[in-house]
């Protein structure tokens, strides 16, 4: 089970699928109506500290993704092993994880058929650069809960 939490420790359960650089969430495994979509474009992924779910009285293990403008979103899992698996898959499917290690990604400048262009700076030298993020399609990883 993948859950999304809010400030009031309320968790909504989802069936989640990673397809390319997106996470598609459904209310259950048989549901065909999409509940939410989360893009992994331009995000930093990190493991979070466990949090107690007061509704279910169980410990939940978060994976958070940070967007360039300092916003974030977290998904919670019932085991540390599942948290680690999803973290690794999110990092792998996030299109530009390596970019964030070497560059500070700024505002989007342009968007084209094959990707997006952003203003940026090299972390080591603070030199301004243009970064083109290419979208990778046909990458699928699926988890059944």
N, C-alpha and C positions, 0 to 999 in steps of 0.2 A: 504494500500500500504506500502510496505517495500522498503526503498531506501538505497543504499550504496553511500557514498560520498567520495570525494577526496579533496585534498588541494585546488583545484580551485573552490570549492563550486559547482561542477558538480555532480548531483545525477542521478543514474540509478535506475529505478523502477523494482521491482521484485514481484512475487507471491511467498511467502515463507511458508514452512512447517517444523515444528520441528518433527523429527522422531528419537526417542532415543536420542543420544548425538550428533546429526547432524542437521544442518539447510540446507534444500534443496531449492534452488532458481530457479525459472522458469521465463521466460519473461512475461508470463501471466497465468491466471488460467487454460486455456485449453491446454496450451503447454505441450508436453510430453518430449521435449528435455531439459535436465538439463543445466542451465546457469552457476551455481556455487554451490559448497558444502562447508559449513563451519562446522568444527568439534568443539564441545564444550568440548572436552577432554583437561584437564589440563589448563583450563582458569579461570580467575577471571572475573566476570560479574559486570558491574557498570552502573548506570544511568548517562547520560551526560547532560550538559546544552543545552537548545534549541539553534538552529542555523538557520539562515535565508537561505532559498533556493532562490537564486537570479533568477533561471530559472522560478520557479512557483510563486515567491513572497509570499511564505507561511513560517511559522515557522515549523521547523522539530525537532523532539525529539529523540535524539540518545540513543541507548544501545550499550555500548562498551564491548569488551572482550579482556582481556590482556593475552598473552601467557607467559610461563615461561621465555623466552629469551627477555622479555620486548617489544615485538612487539604487536600491537593491531589492531583491526578492528572494525568498527562501522556500525550498521544498524540504519536508521532513520525512524521515523513514523510520521504520520500527526496529531496525538493527544497525549496528555499526558496520557490519559487513556490506549490507545493502547501500548504506550511505557511501562507503568507499567505492563500491562498484559504480554508482551513479556519478560520483565526483570524477572518477577516471573517465567515464564516457562523456560527461559534459565538457571536461577539459579537451578531450580528443576531438569532439565535434564542434567545440567553439572555434570558429574560423580563424581567430587571430590571437590565440593564447601566446604564441611566440612573439607577436608584435608588442604586447604589453610588457614583456621582459626587457625590451630594448628601447621602446618609444613611449612617449606620453601622447595619447590620442586625443586630439581636440575636436573641434566642431566639423560636421560634415560639410564638404565643399560641393560635391557633385555626386550624382548617382547615374549609373549606366546599366547597360544590358548584362554585364558580367560582374558588377560589383559596385562598391562605393568608394569615394575619395574623401580623405579627411586631412585637415591640417594636423601637424604633429611636431614633436621635438625629440631628438635623440637624447636619451637619459644621460649618457656619458658626457656629451659635449654641449648639450642644450641647443644644438644646431636645429633650425627650423627645417622641416621636411614635409613632403606630401606623401600620404600613405594610401595605397589602393588596396582595399580588402576585396579579394575575389571570393565569390560564393561557390562552395562545393556542393554539388547536387548528387543524388543517388547514394548517399551515405545513410544507412539505416541501422539502428540498434533498438531492440525492443525488449521490454521487461514485463513479465506477467506477475502480478502480485496475488 
